[in-house]
């Protein structure tokens, strides 16, 4: 008699098992760091132990929370604008190839501009409010999203496109039925990459000039020779990045249930 296939493991359990090697490596690094900071004789003002960073993060938790909200708001606002602009330009460049040939080199050149030089200029031009942070986040995240969408359009199944053409479907119909759905996996791949850059862009914009935010918190802690507080803010920004990355993965799974089904079938 043929045996029935074993039931698939729950998705949460599979995710936890898959994350165990990374968690083990991170814990091992923290243990080595703690032992080195405690027994090497290095001064806490040079390299504080993780335990000290954790204690100081808890002591200064209200300041960290207060400075996190402006960073989160700048990140989400800038990334939302980046998504909208990237989608609009991707559609224009897909429908009109001359527009693509004219604009794509300019977008490539925009990525060669050093952020360390552009950030102070944008702050100088637009002040210390939210707008320069949105612009810098959009500048950092726009190009990966644009490239991901354009590659997704090009990955459209030729047979489906030719079938729609043979049925005399208009160009916009082909785009909605074939080209846009084929771009979804590419879009969410770019989404996951760009969202990690968004937090870095927001913090760097605050570091260049702002009233509040994790970037300002890091700058003040550095000027006060408090590496423990600098590392506390860095760890917090890393946690924010991980949360946003996980949210991007979740949104991608919800938006493409067929892709999730295919992944489970191949396990």
PyMOL commands that set and color helices and strands:
alter all, ss='L'
color gray80, all
select helices_A, chain A and resi 11-39+50-59+61-95+97-110+115-126+130-154+158-166+171-208+214-223+227-255+257-266
alter helices_A, ss='H'
color red, helices_A
deselect
rebuild
show_as cartoon
